[in-house]
Protein backbone atom coordinates (compact mmCIF):
# COMPACT_ATOMS: atom_id res chain seq x y z
CA UNK A 1 0.00 0.00 0.00
CA UNK A 2 2.84 2.37 0.81
CA UNK A 3 4.37 1.78 -2.63
CA UNK A 4 1.07 2.62 -4.31
CA UNK A 5 0.78 5.93 -2.48
CA UNK A 6 4.40 6.84 -3.16
CA UNK A 7 4.04 5.89 -6.84
CA UNK A 8 0.89 7.98 -7.21
CA UNK A 9 2.59 10.92 -5.48
CA UNK A 10 5.56 10.75 -7.83
CA UNK A 11 3.37 10.42 -10.95
CA UNK A 12 1.15 13.38 -10.00
CA UNK A 13 3.98 15.93 -10.28
CA UNK A 14 4.54 15.64 -14.06
CA UNK A 15 0.80 15.93 -14.68
CA UNK A 16 0.53 18.96 -12.39
CA UNK A 17 3.56 20.59 -14.01
CA UNK A 18 2.13 19.98 -17.48
CA UNK A 19 -1.19 21.54 -16.48
CA UNK A 20 0.54 24.66 -15.11
CA UNK A 21 2.66 24.94 -18.27
CA UNK A 22 -0.47 24.75 -20.44
CA UNK A 23 -2.17 27.49 -18.39
CA UNK A 24 0.87 29.77 -18.70
CA UNK A 25 1.20 29.13 -22.45
CA UNK A 26 -2.47 29.88 -23.04
CA UNK A 27 -2.15 33.18 -21.15
CA UNK A 28 0.95 34.19 -23.10
CA UNK A 29 -0.67 33.33 -26.44
CA UNK A 30 -3.71 35.39 -25.46
CA UNK A 31 -1.46 38.35 -24.66
CA UNK A 32 0.41 37.96 -27.96
CA UNK A 33 -2.84 37.92 -29.92
CA UNK A 34 -4.13 41.01 -28.11
CA UNK A 35 -0.85 42.87 -28.70
CA UNK A 36 -0.94 42.04 -32.43
CA UNK A 37 -4.57 43.11 -32.63
CA UNK A 38 -3.79 46.45 -30.99
CA UNK A 39 -0.60 46.83 -33.08
CA UNK A 40 1.72 47.14 -30.07
CA UNK A 41 4.72 45.27 -28.74
CA UNK A 42 4.31 42.54 -26.20
CA UNK A 43 7.14 43.66 -23.95
Long-range contacts (C-beta under 8 A, 24 or more apart in sequence): none
